[in-house]
Amino acid sequence: MTLILDPTDERVPVRRSLTPRPEHLRGIVGLLDISKPRGSVFLDRLEALFRERLPEVEVRRYRKPTFTKPAPEDLRRKILEECGFVIEALAD
């Protein structure tokens, strides 16, 4: 088991298992903008690369209302229901 540090207020780190990585990306990839400045610039480029190099992968975009708090439960649930993978943009 790997120790993964959560950037939220986690005073005692929790041991978590990494999800096994698939050999190939398929299905729907979610791109989550956490609302920090220039995060959308990174995600725009990433989306273009997905469309260019992996046209069989569908890309969906999501955005948190603010970077200062965790994503709302309904947004997390929607991403979980719709996507096989999610990439989160952290930028400034």
C-alpha positions in Angstrom: 0.0 0.0 0.0 1.2 3.5 -0.9 1.0 6.6 1.3 -0.7 9.3 -0.7 -0.9 12.8 0.8 -4.2 14.5 0.4 -3.9 18.3 -0.2 -6.9 19.0 2.0 -6.7 19.3 5.7 -5.5 15.8 6.6 -3.6 16.0 9.9 -3.0 12.2 10.0 -2.2 10.8 6.6 -4.5 7.9 5.6 -3.1 4.9 3.8 -4.8 4.4 0.4 -4.4 2.0 -2.4 -3.6 3.2 -5.9 -6.1 2.3 -8.5 -4.5 -0.1 -11.0 -3.6 1.7 -14.3 -5.1 0.3 -17.5 -2.9 -0.5 -20.5 -5.0 1.8 -22.7 -7.3 4.8 -22.1 -10.8 4.2 -23.3 -14.2 5.7 -22.6 -14.6 9.1 -21.0 -11.9 11.2 -19.4 -13.0 14.1 -17.2 -10.9 17.3 -17.0 -11.6 19.1 -13.7 -10.7 22.8 -13.5 -10.4 23.7 -9.8 -10.9 27.4 -10.6 -7.3 28.5 -10.0 -6.0 31.1 -12.5 -4.7 29.6 -15.8 -6.0 26.1 -15.0 -8.2 26.3 -18.0 -5.2 27.1 -20.2 -3.6 23.8 -19.1 -6.8 21.9 -19.6 -7.4 23.4 -23.1 -4.0 22.1 -24.2 -4.6 18.7 -22.6 -8.0 18.4 -24.3 -6.4 19.3 -27.6 -3.8 16.6 -27.1 -6.4 14.0 -26.3 -8.4 14.9 -29.4 -5.3 14.7 -31.5 -3.7 11.6 -30.1 -6.6 9.6 -28.7 -9.7 10.4 -30.8 -11.4 7.3 -29.4 -11.5 8.9 -25.9 -14.3 11.3 -25.1 -13.3 14.3 -23.0 -15.7 16.1 -20.7 -14.9 19.3 -18.8 -15.9 20.1 -15.2 -15.2 23.1 -13.0 -15.3 23.6 -9.2 -16.9 26.8 -8.0 -13.8 27.7 -6.0 -10.4 26.2 -5.4 -10.6 27.0 -1.6 -12.9 24.1 -0.8 -13.3 20.5 -1.9 -15.6 19.9 -4.9 -19.3 19.8 -4.0 -20.7 16.3 -3.5 -23.0 16.6 -6.5 -20.1 17.5 -8.8 -18.0 14.6 -7.5 -20.9 12.2 -7.9 -21.5 13.4 -11.5 -17.8 12.9 -12.4 -17.8 9.5 -10.8 -21.0 8.4 -12.8 -19.8 9.8 -16.1 -16.1 9.2 -16.3 -13.6 6.4 -16.1 -10.7 8.8 -15.4 -10.3 12.3 -14.2 -7.4 14.8 -14.5 -7.4 17.7 -12.2 -5.8 21.0 -13.2 -3.7 22.8 -10.6 -2.2 26.1 -11.9 -1.4 29.7 -11.1 
